Amino acid sequence: MTEPLKRPARKNPLVRTQVPMLPPSFQSRTAQILTAAAAEGRFALQECTECGTIAYPPRDACSECLSDDLPLTDLPAGGKVLSHTLISVPGELYFRERAPWLIGLVKLDCGPILVAHLHADCATGDRVRMSLQMDKAGNAAAFGRPEQDVPNMTDDTQWREMTAAPKFRRVLVTAGRTRVGQTIAGALADAGGTVFVGISEPWIPFEGEEKLKTDDRLQLMDLSVDDERSVRELAALIGGKVDILVNTNDYVRPGNLLDQKNASSVRDQLNQHFIGFVHLAQAFGGAMRARGADGSNSATAWVNVFSAYALANANPFGAFSAVQAGCLSLSHSLRGELRPAGVRVINLFTGPIDDEWYQTLPAPKVAPHTIASALVKALQNGQEDVFVDDIARDIRERIRQNQKGTERALNKDQSA
């Protein structure tokens, strides 16, 4: 049975911080196809459209009929452990530092037999539920967990290596003035995290202020992301303690490019979102990259809450959509820079939020608690791309099927 995770002791400043190591990261372009499914938390393998054979490991042609039409297909995640091995002295440095490491052969209900990382409560003959996890090198890795939940299931050391669970970790939520930021802060505290909440212009009252102040699980910090000095001062205070940073900056102003009478509205959105992202990355990113292997509460994730309009520009939020698209591109750069430390970048995409700035849009709209629940689940399951609601998922699917058609539909003149 998995032992419950204990709250980490205060770090000894005289002890050298461990240098982050990565699992083997070299994979072929074909093998990388599984990362798309792993990033979204799907269990999917290649399935031949000609003969129905499930292909594993990934390949360019079907081993049965030589067809090259092998799309990723969501499959049943059940399987049975044929054998398991506890590796005490691995050859790879990453696994050597984390030994012993449990692996096994699993026969999937859909056919293939694969080598998988195993939860500590799995043994030969057990039924398991399989998942594709993003390992610290950014590759898809097969992982088997008990079919039924067991005590302390998420405290397994190998599972925590594949995820970014907030339990006993220190989290910075950057925008506590918004309903979304406040709800996320509460959800992370409920999940076992120690939460710092950034408040811009704290002398100005705001809705929900008293609730934040009376919650002893939260620590309110002065933070204005568009002010480089404010960000650097906070980083000097807590930068070496932040294990998870949640970028919840939210500054939405309707208006397309030609609707703006001057550039000030666009500039404000750029300062709050894009430049604010840059300030946060430059102030906190270096310390997080240095602490990627700092024990059970090492730096583990950077989370961005984006609008789904970052994927495709939408009327009447043309300028805001463009700013969000720039932030999305910036997150891809940050993901590459944090990957050598094993720190993952998680992007959540949401449809219109149920607040005053999306007042003119018809339902459905996403509630803050839905975003908070999806964020905590993404951290606990190790996902990197999360489409929170039906609108975000619809935009993603429409782009996959017909990008130009989606572009035209979302930019249709709503007054016509």
C-alpha positions as CSV (number, residue, x, y, z in Angstrom):
1,M,0.0,0.0,0.0
2,T,1.2,3.5,-0.9
3,E,2.4,5.4,2.2
4,P,0.8,8.8,2.7
5,L,2.9,11.8,1.5
6,K,4.4,13.7,4.4
7,R,4.7,17.5,4.4
8,P,8.3,18.3,3.5
9,A,10.5,19.7,6.2
10,R,12.0,23.2,5.8
11,K,15.0,23.1,3.4
12,N,18.5,23.2,4.8
13,P,20.1,26.2,2.9
14,L,23.6,24.6,3.3
15,V,22.6,21.6,1.2
16,R,23.2,21.8,-2.5
17,T,20.1,21.9,-4.7
18,Q,19.9,18.9,-6.9
19,V,20.5,19.5,-10.6
20,P,17.5,18.5,-12.7
21,M,17.9,15.4,-14.8
22,L,15.6,14.1,-17.5
23,P,14.5,10.7,-18.6
24,P,15.6,9.6,-22.1
25,S,14.2,12.2,-24.5
26,F,15.2,11.1,-28.0
27,Q,12.3,9.9,-30.0
28,S,11.5,9.6,-33.7
29,R,9.0,11.9,-35.3
30,T,6.6,9.0,-35.6
31,A,6.9,8.2,-31.9
32,Q,6.0,11.8,-31.0
33,I,2.5,11.3,-32.3
34,L,1.5,9.9,-28.9
35,T,2.4,13.2,-27.2
36,A,-0.7,14.9,-28.7
37,A,-3.0,12.4,-26.8
38,A,-0.9,12.5,-23.6
39,A,-1.0,16.3,-23.4
40,E,-4.8,16.2,-23.5
41,G,-5.1,13.2,-21.1
42,R,-6.4,10.8,-23.7
43,F,-5.5,7.2,-24.0
44,A,-5.1,6.8,-27.8
45,L,-3.0,4.6,-30.0
46,Q,-2.6,4.2,-33.8
47,E,-5.4,2.1,-35.4
48,C,-5.1,0.9,-39.0
49,T,-8.2,2.1,-41.0
50,E,-7.7,-0.8,-43.5
51,C,-7.5,-3.9,-41.2
52,G,-8.2,-2.5,-37.7
53,T,-4.9,-3.5,-36.2
54,I,-3.8,-1.5,-33.2
55,A,-0.2,-0.4,-33.7
56,Y,2.2,-0.1,-30.8
57,P,4.9,1.2,-30.6
58,P,4.0,3.9,-33.2
59,R,5.0,3.1,-36.7
60,D,4.8,4.5,-40.2
61,A,3.0,1.5,-41.8
62,C,0.7,-1.2,-40.5
63,S,2.6,-4.4,-39.6
64,E,-0.3,-6.5,-41.0
65,C,-1.4,-4.9,-44.3
66,L,1.3,-2.2,-44.8
67,S,-1.2,0.6,-44.9
68,D,0.2,4.0,-44.0
69,D,-3.2,5.3,-42.7
70,L,-2.7,5.0,-39.0
71,P,-4.6,7.8,-37.2
72,L,-4.7,8.1,-33.4
73,T,-7.8,6.5,-32.0
74,D,-9.2,6.7,-28.5
75,L,-9.2,3.2,-27.0
76,P,-10.4,1.3,-23.9
77,A,-7.8,2.0,-21.2
78,G,-8.1,-1.4,-19.3
79,G,-5.4,-4.0,-19.2
80,K,-3.8,-6.7,-17.1
81,V,-0.2,-6.8,-15.7
82,L,1.6,-9.9,-17.2
83,S,4.8,-9.3,-15.1
84,H,6.4,-6.6,-13.1
85,T,10.0,-5.8,-12.1
86,L,11.4,-3.4,-9.5
87,I,14.5,-1.9,-10.8
88,S,16.9,-1.1,-8.0
89,V,20.0,0.1,-9.9
90,P,18.8,1.7,-13.2
91,G,21.4,2.7,-15.8
92,E,19.8,6.1,-16.6
93,L,20.7,8.9,-14.2
94,Y,17.1,10.2,-13.9
95,F,15.8,6.8,-12.8
96,R,18.9,6.1,-10.7
97,E,18.2,9.1,-8.5
98,R,14.6,7.9,-8.1
99,A,15.2,4.2,-7.6
100,P,13.7,1.8,-7.0
101,W,11.4,2.1,-10.0
102,L,8.5,-0.2,-10.9
103,I,7.8,-1.3,-14.5
104,G,5.9,-4.1,-16.0
105,L,4.4,-5.7,-19.1
106,V,0.8,-4.9,-19.6
107,K,-1.6,-6.6,-22.0
108,L,-4.2,-4.1,-23.1
109,D,-7.8,-5.1,-23.6
110,C,-7.5,-3.8,-27.1
111,G,-4.7,-6.2,-28.0
112,P,-1.1,-4.8,-27.7
113,I,1.4,-5.7,-25.0
114,L,3.5,-2.8,-23.8
115,V,6.1,-1.9,-21.3
116,A,4.7,0.6,-18.8
117,H,5.6,2.4,-15.6
118,L,3.5,1.0,-12.7
119,H,1.9,2.4,-9.6
120,A,3.3,0.9,-6.4
121,D,0.0,-0.8,-5.7
122,C,0.1,-2.8,-9.0
123,A,1.5,-6.4,-9.2
124,T,1.5,-9.3,-11.6
125,G,-2.1,-10.5,-12.5
126,D,-3.7,-7.2,-11.4
127,R,-6.2,-5.3,-13.6
128,V,-5.0,-1.8,-14.3
129,R,-6.2,1.3,-16.0
130,M,-3.7,2.7,-18.5
131,S,-3.0,6.3,-19.3
132,L,-0.5,8.2,-21.5
133,Q,1.5,10.6,-19.3
134,M,3.8,13.4,-20.3
135,D,7.1,12.6,-18.6
136,K,9.5,15.3,-17.5
137,A,11.3,15.2,-20.9
138,G,8.0,16.0,-22.7
139,N,7.5,12.5,-24.1
140,A,4.4,10.3,-23.9
141,A,4.9,7.4,-21.3
142,A,2.5,4.5,-20.6
143,F,1.5,4.4,-17.0
144,G,-0.6,1.7,-15.2
145,R,-2.7,2.4,-12.1
146,P,-5.0,0.2,-10.0
147,E,-8.3,-0.3,-11.7
148,Q,-10.1,0.7,-8.5
149,D,-9.0,3.7,-6.3
150,V,-6.8,2.7,-3.3
151,P,-5.8,4.8,-0.2
152,N,-3.2,7.5,-0.9
153,M,-3.3,6.7,-4.6
154,T,-2.1,10.1,-5.8
155,D,0.8,10.0,-3.3
156,D,2.7,7.4,-5.2
157,T,6.2,8.7,-6.0
158,Q,6.2,7.6,-9.6
159,W,2.8,9.0,-10.2
160,R,3.9,12.4,-8.8
161,E,6.8,12.4,-11.2
162,M,4.3,12.2,-14.0
163,T,2.0,14.9,-12.7
164,A,2.1,18.2,-10.9
165,A,-0.3,17.6,-8.0
166,P,-0.5,20.7,-5.8
167,K,-0.5,18.8,-2.5
168,F,2.1,20.2,-0.2
169,R,3.3,22.5,-2.9
170,R,3.5,26.3,-2.9
171,V,1.4,28.1,-5.5
172,L,1.3,31.6,-6.8
173,V,-2.0,32.8,-8.3
174,T,-1.2,36.0,-10.1
175,A,-4.6,37.8,-10.2
176,G,-6.7,37.6,-7.0
177,R,-9.0,40.5,-7.9
178,T,-11.0,38.4,-10.4
179,R,-13.6,35.8,-9.6
180,V,-11.6,33.3,-11.6
181,G,-8.5,34.0,-9.6
182,Q,-10.2,33.8,-6.3
183,T,-12.0,30.5,-7.1
184,I,-8.7,29.0,-8.4
185,A,-6.9,30.0,-5.2
186,G,-9.6,28.4,-3.1
187,A,-9.5,25.2,-5.2
188,L,-5.8,24.9,-4.9
189,A,-5.9,25.4,-1.2
190,D,-8.6,22.6,-1.0
191,A,-6.2,20.4,-2.9
192,G,-3.5,20.7,-0.3
193,G,-1.4,23.6,-1.6
194,T,0.0,26.6,0.1
195,V,-1.3,29.5,-1.9
196,F,0.1,33.0,-2.5
197,V,-2.5,35.3,-4.1
198,G,-1.3,38.4,-6.1
199,I,-3.4,41.5,-5.6
200,S,-2.9,44.6,-7.8
201,E,-3.6,48.0,-6.3
202,P,-4.5,46.5,-2.9
203,W,-5.7,49.9,-1.6
204,I,-8.7,49.7,-4.0
205,P,-11.6,47.6,-2.6
206,F,-12.9,44.7,-4.7
207,E,-15.5,42.1,-4.6
208,G,-14.4,39.0,-2.6
209,E,-11.7,40.9,-0.7
210,E,-13.0,40.0,2.8
211,K,-13.3,36.3,1.9
212,L,-9.7,36.2,0.8
213,K,-8.5,38.0,3.8
214,T,-10.3,35.7,6.2
215,D,-9.1,32.5,4.6
216,D,-6.0,31.6,6.6
217,R,-4.8,29.2,3.9
218,L,-4.1,32.1,1.6
219,Q,-1.4,34.7,1.7
220,L,-2.2,38.0,-0.1
221,M,0.8,39.6,-1.9
222,D,1.1,42.9,-3.7
223,L,1.5,42.1,-7.4
224,S,0.8,44.1,-10.6
225,V,2.0,42.1,-13.5
226,D,2.2,45.1,-15.8
227,D,4.7,46.7,-13.4
228,E,8.1,45.1,-13.8
229,R,9.3,46.5,-10.5
230,S,6.3,45.0,-8.6
231,V,6.9,41.6,-10.2
232,R,10.6,41.6,-9.4
233,E,10.0,42.7,-5.8
234,L,7.7,39.8,-5.2
235,A,10.1,37.4,-6.9
236,A,12.8,38.5,-4.6
237,L,10.5,37.7,-1.7
238,I,9.0,34.3,-2.7
239,G,10.6,33.4,-6.1
240,G,12.6,30.6,-4.5
241,K,9.5,29.1,-2.9
242,V,7.1,29.0,-5.8
243,D,6.5,25.4,-7.1
244,I,3.5,26.2,-9.3
245,L,2.7,29.5,-10.9
246,V,-0.8,30.1,-12.1
247,N,-1.1,33.0,-14.6
248,T,-4.8,34.1,-14.3
249,N,-4.4,37.7,-15.6
250,D,-7.7,38.7,-17.1
251,Y,-8.2,42.1,-18.8
252,V,-10.8,41.8,-21.5
253,R,-12.1,44.7,-23.6
254,P,-14.4,44.1,-26.6
255,G,-13.5,45.7,-29.9
256,N,-12.0,44.7,-33.2
257,L,-9.0,46.4,-34.9
258,L,-11.0,49.1,-36.7
259,D,-13.3,49.7,-33.8
260,Q,-10.5,51.1,-31.7
261,K,-10.4,54.9,-31.8
262,N,-6.9,54.9,-30.5
263,A,-4.3,52.3,-29.6
264,S,-4.6,52.7,-25.8
265,S,-7.1,49.9,-25.2
266,V,-4.9,47.5,-27.2
267,R,-1.8,48.7,-25.4
268,D,-3.5,48.1,-22.0
269,Q,-4.4,44.5,-23.0
270,L,-0.8,44.0,-24.3
271,N,0.6,45.3,-21.0
272,Q,-1.6,43.2,-18.8
273,H,-1.4,39.9,-20.8
274,F,1.7,39.8,-23.1
275,I,4.1,42.1,-21.2
276,G,2.8,40.8,-17.9
277,F,3.6,37.3,-19.1
278,V,7.1,38.4,-20.0
279,H,7.6,40.1,-16.5
280,L,6.5,36.9,-14.7
281,A,8.6,34.6,-16.9
282,Q,11.8,36.7,-16.4
283,A,11.3,37.1,-12.7
284,F,10.1,33.6,-11.7
285,G,11.2,31.4,-14.5
286,G,14.9,31.2,-13.6
287,A,14.3,30.1,-10.1
288,M,11.7,27.5,-11.1
289,R,14.1,26.1,-13.7
290,A,16.8,25.8,-11.1
291,R,14.5,23.9,-8.7
292,G,13.1,21.3,-11.0
293,A,14.5,18.4,-8.9
294,D,14.3,20.0,-5.4
295,G,12.7,17.1,-3.6
296,S,9.0,16.2,-3.2
297,N,8.0,19.9,-3.5
298,S,10.2,20.9,-6.4
299,A,9.1,23.4,-9.0
300,T,6.8,21.5,-11.2
301,A,4.4,23.6,-13.3
302,W,3.5,26.9,-14.9
303,V,-0.2,27.2,-15.7
304,N,-1.8,29.7,-18.1
305,V,-5.5,30.4,-18.3
306,F,-6.2,31.5,-21.9
307,S,-9.3,32.3,-23.9
308,A,-10.1,29.8,-26.6
309,Y,-10.0,32.8,-28.9
310,A,-6.2,32.5,-28.7
311,L,-6.7,29.5,-31.1
312,A,-8.8,31.5,-33.6
313,N,-9.6,35.2,-33.7
314,A,-13.3,36.0,-32.9
315,N,-15.5,39.0,-33.4
316,P,-16.1,41.2,-31.4
317,F,-13.0,40.5,-29.5
318,G,-10.5,40.9,-32.3
319,A,-7.8,42.8,-30.4
320,F,-8.1,40.6,-27.3
321,S,-7.9,37.5,-29.4
322,A,-4.7,38.7,-31.1
323,V,-3.1,39.4,-27.7
324,Q,-4.1,36.0,-26.4
325,A,-2.6,34.4,-29.5
326,G,0.6,36.1,-28.8
327,C,0.6,34.8,-25.2
328,L,0.0,31.3,-26.5
329,S,3.0,31.6,-28.7
330,L,5.0,32.9,-25.8
331,S,3.9,29.9,-23.7
332,H,5.4,27.5,-26.3
333,S,8.7,29.3,-26.0
334,L,8.5,29.1,-22.2
335,R,7.7,25.4,-22.4
336,G,10.9,24.7,-24.4
337,E,13.0,26.8,-21.9
338,L,11.6,25.1,-18.8
339,R,11.6,21.5,-20.2
340,P,15.4,20.9,-19.4
341,A,14.3,21.3,-15.7
342,G,11.3,19.0,-16.0
343,V,8.9,21.9,-15.3
344,R,5.8,21.5,-17.4
345,V,3.8,24.4,-18.9
346,I,0.0,23.8,-18.8
347,N,-2.4,25.8,-21.0
348,L,-6.1,25.9,-20.1
349,F,-8.4,27.2,-22.9
350,T,-11.9,28.5,-21.9
351,G,-14.9,29.9,-23.7
352,P,-16.5,33.2,-22.7
353,I,-16.5,33.5,-18.9
354,D,-19.8,34.4,-17.1
355,D,-18.8,38.0,-16.2
356,E,-19.6,41.6,-17.2
357,W,-17.1,41.8,-20.1
358,Y,-18.8,39.0,-22.0
359,Q,-22.3,40.3,-21.2
360,T,-23.4,40.7,-24.8
361,L,-22.6,37.1,-25.8
362,P,-25.3,34.4,-25.6
363,A,-25.0,31.3,-23.5
364,P,-23.3,29.0,-22.8
365,K,-20.7,30.6,-20.7
366,V,-18.2,29.0,-18.4
367,A,-18.4,29.5,-14.6
368,P,-15.2,30.2,-12.5
369,H,-15.6,27.0,-10.5
370,T,-15.6,25.0,-13.7
371,I,-12.2,26.5,-14.7
372,A,-10.8,25.9,-11.2
373,S,-11.9,22.3,-11.2
374,A,-10.3,21.7,-14.6
375,L,-7.1,23.4,-13.5
376,V,-6.7,21.2,-10.4
377,K,-7.6,18.1,-12.4
378,A,-5.0,19.0,-15.0
379,L,-2.3,19.3,-12.3
380,Q,-3.3,16.1,-10.6
381,N,-3.4,14.2,-14.0
382,G,-0.3,15.7,-15.7
383,Q,-2.2,17.2,-18.6
384,E,-0.6,20.1,-20.7
385,D,-3.5,21.2,-23.0
386,V,-6.9,21.5,-21.4
387,F,-10.1,22.6,-23.2
388,V,-12.3,23.5,-20.3
389,D,-15.8,23.8,-21.7
390,D,-17.9,23.0,-24.8
391,I,-17.1,26.2,-26.7
392,A,-13.3,25.7,-26.3
393,R,-13.6,22.0,-27.3
394,D,-15.8,23.0,-30.3
395,I,-13.3,25.6,-31.5
396,R,-10.5,23.0,-31.3
397,E,-12.4,20.4,-33.3
398,R,-13.5,22.9,-35.9
399,I,-9.9,24.1,-36.4
400,R,-8.8,20.5,-36.9
401,Q,-11.5,19.9,-39.5
402,N,-11.6,23.2,-41.4
403,Q,-9.3,26.0,-40.2
404,K,-10.3,28.5,-42.9
405,G,-14.0,27.8,-42.3
406,T,-13.6,28.3,-38.6
407,E,-11.7,31.6,-39.2
408,R,-14.6,32.9,-41.3
409,A,-17.3,31.7,-39.0
410,L,-15.8,33.3,-35.9
411,N,-15.2,36.6,-37.6
412,K,-18.6,36.9,-39.2
413,D,-20.2,40.3,-38.7
414,Q,-22.6,39.8,-35.8
415,S,-24.6,42.9,-36.7
416,A,-25.5,41.5,-40.1
